[in-house]
Amino acid sequence: MGKKQWAVIFSIAVMAVFFITGAGHAAGGTWRIGTIYPLTGPLSKNGVKNFDGVKIATQMINDAGGVLGKKVVLVSADAPNPQAAASEANRLITNEKVTCIIGTQASSLSLAATVVAEKNKVFYIETEGVSGLITARGFKYLFRTTFSSGMMSAQMVDYIAKVVAPKMGKKPYDLKIAVIHEDGGFGTAISKGLKARAEGLKLNIVSDLSYSAKATDLSGLVLKLKQVKPDIVLAVQYINDAILFHRQAKELRLKSIIMGTTAGQGNPDFVKALGKDADGVIAFGIPSEFSIKNLSSQPKTDAAEFVKRYKDSHNGAYPSPTSFVGFAGAWILYKFILPRAKSLDPEKLREAALSLDVPKGQGVLNWGIKFAGPGAKNAGQNLRASAGINQWQKGKLRLIWPKEVATADLIVKVK
């Protein structure tokens, strides 16, 4: 082989090394993060909205220079059901080699996907699934940025003591409170949390009644409530039984303030069925809307930019709460966890998350950031997140708490 041929071969080899090194540097110059959301199927309406929040957070951080100078690249997966959630988690981890995942919006999907992530020691941010079971399993690499169902239960009772009772002109312990709930897993779990919190605050629970969500007549339950004359009824219901209960409560003239959850009283079908009779009813859980005008400086700046970008990409529509909490989950990872970890090593991400101690008002959406540590009964839960409290007012479900992001004030009509 002549000198010229050797020279050509040498040149090609040098260029090959250059391109291989350059490609490796480019891959090493990004943060590859997996996402799992229901983008198709029955859960997709909220799944897409939640993922929209994550995508806009990613655009914002990248336009600001990325995290530690490196851009974030999302490796996305569609999970319309729990089986797909587990399968896609495995694909992202095994084939795509991701070590950090953001998801999942729905509790059933989260429970499936996070098992796979934990088994493979992959860091997982849950942005919206609220089931208490998610953080009750003692997982090491799972962190939920939003509130849990247990936190919602406590907040319901605290709100009665701190806000509703004074509005009624009464002391909290003078109120008579009744609890009613469907007898499935949802109703039973939430009602236990309500009663435990009420007992801790020494509030007066005068009745605790359960029933089947499939019941076609709840008049007997209403009559039992009328006998004890509660000031407040805490109702843990789905939409059909919530509508039935409220109709029969009106027919039988039950005079109590009724406070339910977004699974029942907060459902849009509730006001469609009851019309003006829905006014004044309170629903705890997922916020119905967000106002950002009363947030503190940096959270307000971040949220305002998010709102602007969302409107620009959604024909002027204001972001829904599920988009806000999707944004919040990703923003906590990008602005608070990843800069501390300086790596996508799950151990370093985990250590960074557990080291956070961000006070209320300084995080996102007025939330602080403090994750429950190993050994806690809700390990990985953001203890400073907050559920929303909503109230039907003139046919619209308004957010009345937390006050920093509320769009209206509580209206109480003493009956």
C-alpha positions in Angstrom: 0.0 0.0 0.0 1.5 3.4 -1.0 2.1 6.4 1.1 -0.8 8.3 -0.4 -3.2 5.4 0.4 -1.9 5.3 4.0 -2.4 9.1 4.2 -6.0 8.8 3.1 -6.8 6.0 5.5 -5.1 8.0 8.3 -7.2 11.1 7.5 -10.4 9.1 7.5 -9.5 7.5 10.8 -8.8 10.9 12.4 -12.2 12.2 11.1 -14.0 9.2 12.4 -12.5 9.7 15.8 -13.5 13.3 15.7 -17.1 12.6 14.8 -17.4 9.8 17.4 -15.9 12.0 20.1 -18.1 14.9 18.9 -21.2 12.8 19.0 -20.4 11.5 22.5 -19.8 15.1 23.7 -23.2 16.1 22.2 -25.0 13.3 24.1 -23.1 14.1 27.2 -24.1 17.8 26.8 -27.8 17.1 27.5 -29.9 15.8 30.4 -32.0 12.9 29.0 -35.1 12.5 31.2 -38.0 10.0 30.6 -41.7 10.9 30.9 -44.7 8.6 31.2 -48.2 10.0 30.7 -51.5 8.8 29.4 -51.5 10.6 26.0 -54.2 8.4 24.5 -57.1 6.5 26.0 -59.7 7.3 28.7 -57.2 9.1 30.9 -55.6 11.3 28.2 -57.7 14.4 28.8 -55.8 15.2 32.0 -52.7 13.3 31.0 -52.1 15.6 28.0 -52.7 18.7 30.1 -50.2 17.5 32.8 -47.6 16.7 30.2 -48.1 20.1 28.6 -47.0 21.6 31.9 -43.9 19.5 31.8 -43.1 20.4 28.2 -43.4 24.1 28.9 -41.2 23.9 32.0 -38.6 22.1 29.8 -38.8 24.9 27.1 -38.4 27.5 29.8 -35.4 26.0 31.4 -33.7 25.3 28.0 -34.4 28.9 26.8 -32.7 30.1 30.0 -29.6 28.1 29.2 -30.6 24.7 30.6 -29.5 23.2 33.9 -25.8 23.9 34.6 -25.4 24.8 31.0 -26.9 21.6 29.5 -30.3 21.4 27.8 -33.0 19.0 28.9 -34.2 16.4 26.4 -37.4 14.5 27.1 -37.7 10.9 26.1 -41.5 10.4 26.2 -43.8 7.4 26.6 -47.6 7.0 26.3 -49.3 4.9 29.0 -53.0 4.7 28.6 -53.4 2.0 31.3 -51.4 0.5 34.2 -50.0 -2.4 32.0 -48.6 0.1 29.5 -47.2 2.3 32.3 -45.2 -0.6 33.6 -44.1 -1.7 30.1 -43.1 1.8 29.1 -41.2 2.3 32.3 -39.2 -0.8 31.5 -38.6 0.3 27.9 -37.4 3.7 29.0 -35.0 2.2 31.5 -33.8 -0.8 29.5 -33.7 0.5 25.9 -33.4 4.3 26.4 -31.1 4.0 29.4 -32.9 6.8 31.3 -32.2 7.1 35.1 -34.8 9.8 35.8 -38.5 9.7 35.0 -41.3 12.3 35.3 -44.9 11.1 35.4 -47.6 9.9 35.7 -50.7 12.1 36.4 -53.1 9.2 37.3 -52.6 7.2 40.6 -53.3 3.8 39.0 -50.5 4.5 36.4 -48.1 5.7 39.0 -48.6 2.7 41.2 -47.6 0.5 38.2 -44.8 2.5 36.7 -43.0 3.3 40.0 -42.7 -0.4 40.9 -40.6 -0.9 37.8 -38.6 2.3 38.5 -37.9 1.3 42.1 -36.8 -2.2 41.1 -34.3 -0.7 38.7 -33.2 2.1 41.1 -34.4 4.9 38.8 -35.3 8.3 40.3 -39.0 9.1 39.8 -40.9 12.3 40.1 -44.7 11.9 40.5 -46.5 15.1 39.4 -50.2 14.5 40.2 -51.2 11.0 41.3 -52.5 11.6 44.9 -53.3 8.1 46.2 -51.8 7.6 49.6 -50.6 4.1 48.5 -48.1 5.7 46.1 -45.8 6.9 49.0 -46.9 4.3 51.5 -44.6 1.6 50.1 -41.3 2.8 51.5 -39.8 3.4 48.1 -36.3 4.9 48.0 -36.3 6.6 44.6 -39.9 7.9 44.4 -40.7 11.5 45.1 -44.2 13.1 44.8 -44.1 16.9 44.3 -47.9 17.4 44.8 -50.2 16.7 47.7 -51.5 13.3 48.8 -55.0 12.1 49.6 -54.1 12.0 53.3 -52.9 15.6 53.3 -56.2 16.5 51.7 -58.1 14.9 54.5 -56.2 16.8 57.1 -56.6 20.0 55.2 -60.4 19.5 55.1 -60.7 19.3 58.8 -58.1 22.1 59.5 -60.1 24.4 57.2 -63.2 23.8 59.2 -61.4 24.7 62.4 -59.5 27.7 61.1 -61.8 29.3 58.5 -65.3 27.8 58.4 -66.1 27.9 62.1 -65.1 31.6 62.5 -67.2 32.5 59.4 -70.1 30.8 61.1 -69.5 32.7 64.4 -68.7 29.5 66.3 -65.8 27.9 68.1 -64.5 24.8 66.3 -65.3 22.4 69.1 -68.9 23.7 69.3 -69.6 22.5 65.7 -71.5 19.3 65.1 -69.8 17.4 62.2 -71.1 14.3 60.4 -69.0 12.1 58.1 -70.7 10.1 55.3 -68.8 8.0 52.7 -69.2 5.4 50.1 -67.9 2.1 51.4 -65.2 1.4 48.8 -61.5 1.9 49.2 -61.7 5.6 48.3 -64.4 6.6 50.7 -63.1 4.4 53.5 -59.6 5.7 53.3 -60.5 9.4 53.2 -63.1 9.1 55.9 -60.5 7.5 58.3 -58.2 10.4 57.7 -61.0 12.9 58.4 -62.0 11.2 61.6 -58.4 10.9 62.8 -57.7 14.6 62.2 -60.9 15.6 63.8 -60.2 13.6 66.9 -56.7 15.1 67.1 -58.2 18.6 67.1 -60.9 17.5 69.6 -63.8 18.3 67.2 -67.2 16.9 67.7 -68.1 14.0 65.2 -71.7 13.3 65.8 -72.2 10.7 63.1 -70.2 8.4 60.8 -72.3 6.7 58.1 -71.3 4.5 55.2 -73.2 3.3 52.1 -72.7 1.7 48.7 -71.9 4.1 45.9 -74.3 2.0 43.8 -77.2 2.8 46.0 -80.3 4.2 44.3 -81.9 5.6 47.4 -80.1 7.6 50.2 -83.1 9.0 51.9 -82.6 6.8 54.9 -79.1 8.2 55.3 -80.4 11.8 55.0 -83.0 11.1 57.7 -80.3 9.8 60.0 -78.4 13.0 59.5 -81.5 15.1 60.2 -81.8 13.4 63.6 -78.3 14.6 64.7 -78.6 18.0 63.1 -75.0 18.5 62.0 -73.7 21.9 61.2 -71.4 20.4 58.6 -71.5 17.2 56.6 -68.2 15.9 55.3 -69.1 13.7 52.3 -66.7 11.4 50.5 -68.5 10.4 47.3 -68.3 9.8 43.6 -70.3 11.8 41.2 -73.5 9.7 40.9 -74.0 9.2 44.6 -73.1 12.8 45.3 -75.8 14.0 42.9 -78.3 11.5 44.5 -77.4 12.6 48.0 -77.8 16.3 47.3 -81.1 15.9 45.6 -82.5 13.9 48.5 -81.0 16.3 51.0 -82.8 19.2 49.4 -86.1 17.2 49.2 -85.9 16.3 52.9 -84.7 19.8 53.9 -81.3 18.9 55.4 -79.9 22.2 56.7 -76.2 21.6 56.8 -73.1 23.0 55.1 -71.9 20.2 52.8 -68.2 19.7 52.1 -67.2 17.0 49.6 -64.3 16.2 47.3 -63.5 16.9 43.7 -64.3 13.3 42.8 -67.9 14.0 43.5 -69.0 17.5 44.4 -66.2 19.0 42.2 -67.1 17.2 39.1 -68.6 19.4 36.3 -71.6 17.0 36.1 -72.5 18.0 39.6 -73.5 21.5 38.7 -75.1 20.3 35.4 -77.4 18.1 37.5 -78.1 20.4 40.4 -78.0 23.9 38.8 -78.4 26.6 41.4 -78.6 24.0 44.2 -74.9 23.4 43.8 -74.1 26.9 44.9 -72.3 27.0 48.3 -71.2 23.4 48.2 -67.5 23.0 48.9 -65.1 20.5 47.2 -61.7 19.5 48.4 -58.9 18.1 46.3 -57.6 19.1 42.8 -57.8 22.9 42.6 -60.4 24.1 40.1 -58.3 27.1 38.9 -55.2 29.1 39.9 -54.5 32.8 40.3 -50.9 33.8 40.4 -51.2 37.5 41.3 -50.5 37.0 45.0 -47.5 34.7 44.7 -44.2 35.9 46.0 -41.5 37.3 43.7 -39.7 34.4 42.0 -42.6 31.9 42.0 -44.8 34.6 40.5 -42.2 35.4 37.8 -41.9 31.7 36.9 -45.6 31.1 36.9 -46.3 34.2 34.9 -43.9 33.0 32.2 -45.5 29.6 32.2 -49.0 31.1 31.8 -47.8 33.3 28.9 -46.3 30.4 27.1 -49.3 28.2 27.7 -51.6 30.8 26.3 -49.4 31.3 23.3 -49.5 27.6 22.5 -53.1 27.0 23.4 -55.0 29.7 21.5 -55.1 32.1 24.5 -56.6 29.5 27.0 -55.5 29.8 30.6 -53.7 26.7 31.9 -55.8 24.2 33.9 -54.7 23.1 37.4 -53.4 19.8 36.1 -51.1 21.7 33.7 -50.0 23.9 36.6 -49.0 20.9 38.8 -47.3 19.2 35.8 -45.2 22.4 35.4 -44.6 22.5 39.2 -43.2 18.9 39.3 -40.8 19.4 36.4 -39.8 22.9 37.7 -38.9 21.4 41.1 -36.7 18.9 39.4 -35.0 21.4 37.1 -34.6 24.3 39.5 -34.1 22.7 42.9 -33.1 19.0 42.6 -30.9 18.6 39.4 -28.7 21.7 40.1 -27.8 20.2 43.5 -27.3 16.7 42.2 -25.2 17.9 39.2 -25.9 14.5 37.8 -28.6 12.1 36.7 -27.2 9.4 39.0 -30.3 8.3 41.0 -28.3 8.2 44.2 -27.2 11.8 43.8 -30.7 12.9 42.7 -32.2 11.2 45.8 -29.7 12.9 48.1 -30.4 16.3 46.6 -34.1 15.9 46.9 -33.9 14.9 50.5 -31.6 17.8 51.3 -34.2 20.4 50.2 -35.8 22.6 52.8 -37.6 25.3 50.8 -40.1 27.3 52.9 -43.7 27.9 51.9 -43.9 30.8 49.4 -40.5 30.2 47.9 -41.1 27.1 45.9 -43.7 26.7 43.1 -47.4 27.7 43.3 -46.7 28.9 46.9 -45.6 25.4 47.9 -42.5 24.9 49.9 -40.4 21.8 49.3 -39.6 19.3 52.0 -39.7 15.6 51.2 -40.5 13.0 53.9 -37.3 10.9 54.5 -36.6 7.2 54.6 -38.6 5.3 57.2 -41.5 7.8 57.2 -44.9 6.3 56.5 -45.1 8.5 53.4 -41.5 8.5 52.3 -40.9 10.8 49.3 -44.0 13.0 49.9 -43.6 16.7 49.5 -44.9 17.7 52.9 -45.3 21.4 51.9 -47.6 20.9 48.9 -51.2 21.9 49.3 -54.5 20.6 48.1 -57.1 23.0 46.8 -60.4 23.9 48.3 -63.1 24.9 45.9 -66.7 26.2 46.2 -69.5 26.4 43.7 -70.4 30.1 43.3 -73.0 31.2 40.7 -72.5 28.1 38.7 -68.7 28.2 38.6 -66.3 26.2 40.8 -64.0 28.8 42.3 -60.7 28.2 44.2 -61.1 29.6 47.7 -57.9 28.1 49.3 -54.9 28.4 49.6 -55.5 32.1 49.7 -52.2 32.9 47.8 -53.6 31.3 44.6 -57.3 31.6 45.3 -59.7 33.2 42.9 -62.5 33.9 45.3 -63.4 34.0 49.0 -65.4 31.5 51.0 -69.2 32.3 51.1 -71.0 30.8 54.1 -74.8 31.1 54.5 -75.7 30.1 58.1 -78.9 28.0 57.8 
